[in-house]
Structures are given as structure tokens and as C-alpha cells.
Amino acid sequence: MLSALTVATAVAALLLAAWCGFAAYRDQPTKDWHFIGMAVVTLLAVVQLVVGVVQLARGQEPEQGTVIFVAYLLGSAACVPAAGFLSLAERTRWGSVTVAAAGVVLAVLQVRLYDIWGG
């Protein structure tokens, strides 16, 4: 795993969580700018997925098992987009809360991915 990419993804996810959390505090739903932020964070998670799959294809193996590693990679790539779709359905402050929670979950998933790989 690339440690710099893992840190960048986790930090971006936490920034998105803080931003959407602040919107929820102000009683606002997710706006277009929030979706741009979600796209950036999702792009980082997808790059992490590709890097992980490439490393597995090269013969490198995570310490705690390939299946759980791939499951975490897929979960981290799907976390923020799923919350984004939910926030479209819930056009109140709770949509922003959902995205904020997904940002925190993604940051935790990144730490766990690093742990599974053997960091």
C-alpha cells in the first residue's frame, strides 16, 4: 500500500466530514459543492482500490488475508458514493449528517486497510 495515498484519502475524508458536519450544524442539506468534494474523495478511494488490486496482481499479499483486504477496498470505494445518493433522497440537514458520517467511516476504513496490509 502507498502510505501517502492512505493518509491523503483519510485526511480528505475527514475534511469532507467536517465540511458536511458544519452544513448540518447550519441546518443545510448537501449542495453542489459538497458533491464536488464527495467526487474528489471518491476518486482518491478508487485510486486506492486500483493500487491495491495492482499490488495483489504483482504477487504481494496483505498480512491479514487477501479476501478481507479486497472487501475493505471495495467498501471504502463505495462508502461515500452511497452516502451521496442517500443525501439526495434526504434533502434536509440529515443528508449532510449522512455524508459527514460516511467521511468518518472512510477515514477509519483507510486506517484499517493500512493495518490489514501490514503497516
N, C-alpha and C positions, 0 to 999 in steps of 0.2 A: 504494500500500500504506500501511497505517497502521503507522507505526514503533512506536508504543506497543503495539499488538497483537502485532506480531512479537516485540518484546522480552519481553512478558508470556508469550507462548507458549513462547519459548525458555527463559526462566527457570523456568517451571513444569515444563517437560520435564526440565531439569537437576535440579530438586528431586526429581521423581519418580525419576530415575535414581539419585540419591544415596540416597533412601529405600529403594528396592528393592535397591540395591547393599549397603546396610547389612544388610538382611534376608538377603541371600545370604551375607554375611560371617558372620552368626549361624547359618547353615545352616538357614534357614527358607524355606518356599515362599511364594508370594504369598497374602495373606489378604484378607478382605473390605475392609479399609481401603485396601489397595493398589488394589483395583478402583475404589473411590470416587475415588482420586487419578487413576487412568487415565481415568475418566469426565470429570473436570474438564479434564485436559489434552486429551482428545479433543474436548471441547466448544470449547475455545479454537481447536483446529486446524480444526474445522468452521466456526467463525465466520470464521476467516481465509480459508477456502475461499469462503464466501459473499461476503465483502468483495471478494475478488479477482475473482470472477465478475461482481459488480455493477460494479466498475470497468471490466472489459472490456466489459460491455454498454453502459456510458456512452461508450464510444469511446476510452478511454485504452488505451495499448499499452505493454507492457514493452519495455525496450531490447533484450533478447536474444531476443525471439520469443515469440509467444503460445502455441505448442504446448508448448514446454519449460516455460513458466510454469504452464500448466494441468496438465501432467504432475507437476510438483513439488507443486502444490496438492493433487492427488489422492493422491500418495504420502505427503504429510505428514498428510493426514486419515486415511489407512489404517494408518499405521505402528504407532501404539500399540494400536489395537484388535486388529490381527493378533498382536502380541506378547502381548496379554492372553489371546487364545484359545490360543496356544501354551503359555502358562504354566498354563492349566487342564489341558492334556494332560500337562504335566510337573510333577507335584506334589512336586518336590524343590527344592533351592536353585537349580537350573539354570533353573527357571521364573522366579525372581526375577532371575537374571542376564539372561535374555532381555528382560524388561521394562526393566531398567536400560540395556541396550544400545539398546533402542528409544527410550528417553528421550534418550540422547546423539545418536542418529541424527536424531530430530526436531529437536533444537536446531540441528544442522548444516544440516538442510533449511531451517529458518527463516532462517538466515544466507544460504543460497544463494538463497532466494526474494527476499530483500531485494536481493541482488546482481543477480539477473535483472531485477527491476523497474527498477533503475537507481539504487539507493541509494548 
